[in-house]
Amino acid sequence: MKPRIQPYISPENYHSLKAMAKRPGLSESVIVDRALTAYRAGEADNKREAAINRRLDRLTRQFGRIERDNLVLAETLATFVHYFLTVTPPVPANQVEAARAKGDLRFDLFVRQVAEALRSGQRILQNAVEDVTEEASGFDGESASERMGEVRADA
């Protein structure tokens, strides 16, 4: 047996309920029961939507960091290339092979240093940016890595 309730509703809802209950196969109880079921389903949808929105917000923040990091990387590379092209003198024709060999050795060393930095977790660029950021903002007792850790912890 279904429980009986006697809720109070507004006069507008009462007249709507009476009008809907005149349809064949519908009663006031069926209409109210279906309305409560739909309301509960909507709450579950709202919870799911809120979870999706939180995840999308987190992804948006992550993409923002990726975009910022890529901008820093591109600017760093552009600055280095500009500097390199500005300060590197042309190589005389008789020293081209020796310069290429020396360049190959330097490049191999560079690749090994990058691989070691990635293996060890040390980030030269991140450390340099933190140093510059701390110098620019003044030392307030909290390092940039601690501030970045707080930002990443809530992501």
N, C-alpha and C positions, 0 to 999 in steps of 0.2 A: 504494500500500500504506500502511495506517495504521501509525503508530509504536506499538510495544508498550512498556508501562510496567509496573512492578511496585511499586505503592505499598503501604505498610503502613497498615492501618486497624484500628480497635478491634474486639474480638470481637463486640460488639453490632451494629456496622455490617456486619461480615462475615456474620453469620447473617441479617440483614435482606436483604442483597444476594443471598445464596443463595436465600432464600425468594421474592424478587421475580423472580429469574431463572428460576424454575420455570414461570412463566406463559408461555403460547404467544406466540411472536413477540418475546420479550425475552431478552436475554443480559446477562451481567454487563457486557460492554463497552458495550452500548447504554444500560444504566441509568446507568453512570458518565459516559458522554459527555453524556447528557441532563442529568444533575445538574450537570456543569461548565458547560454552556450556560446553565442556569437561574441558576447562581451568578453568572456573568458578567453576565447581563441584570439581576440584582438590583443589582450594583455600579453599572451605568449608571443604574438607577432611583434609587439612593441619591445619586448625584452630581446628578441632576436635582432630586431632592427638596431637597438641600442648597442648590442655587442658588435654588430657589423660596423656601425658608425665609429665605435672606439678603435676597431682594427684599421679602418680606413684612415682615421686621424693619425694613428701610429705609423702607418705606411707613408702618409703624406710627410710626416716629420722625417722619416728615414730617407725618402727621396730628396727632401730639401737638403739634408746633410750630404747625400751623394752628389747633388748638384753643386753645393758649395765646395766639396772636396775636389770635384773635377775642375771647377773654375780655378781653384788654387793651383792644381797640377798644371793646367794649361798656361796660366800666367807664369808659373815657375819655369816651365819649359821655354816659353817665348822669351822670357828675360835671359835665360841661359844662352839660348841660340843667338839672341841679339848681342850679348856680351861676347860670346865665342867668335862670332863673325866680325865683331869690331876689333878685337885684340889679336886675332890670329893673323900673322903675316903670311903672305904667299910663300909657298915652298919652291925653292929653285929646282929646275928640271932634273938636275943631277942628284938631288936628295929625295925625290918622290918615293922611291922604293923603301928607303930607310925610314921615312916619315910614316908610310903605310904600316910597316912592321912595328914601329913604335906605337902607332895608333891601335893596332890589333892587340898588342900586349896590354895597353891601357884599358881597352874595352873589355878584355877578358877579366882584368882586375876589377873593373866597375861591376860587371855581371856577378862576380863572386861576392863582392861587398853587398850588393842588393840582395842576393840569395841569403847571405848570412844575416842581414838585417831582418828579412822576412822570417827566417827560422827562429831567431832569438826574440822576436817581438819588439825590438827596438825600432822606433820610427824616427829617422833623422829629421824629416820634414815636420812631423808633428812636434817634436821637441823644439825645433827652431821657431815654429809658429807660436808655441807656448811661451818661449823666451821673449819673443818680440811683443806678444800680447801682454805679458806681465810688466815689461818695461814701459809700454805705452799707457797702461792703466794704473801703474803704480802698484807697489806690493801692499796687499791688504791682509796678508796672513794666510790667504787661501790660494793654492796653486791653480793654474789653468786646468791641469789634469783632474784636479778634484772637482772643479766646476763642470768639466766635460763629463766626468763620471756621474755627476748628479743628473745631467741632461740625458745621458744614455741609460741610466737606471730606470727612468720613467718611460722610456720608449718601448 
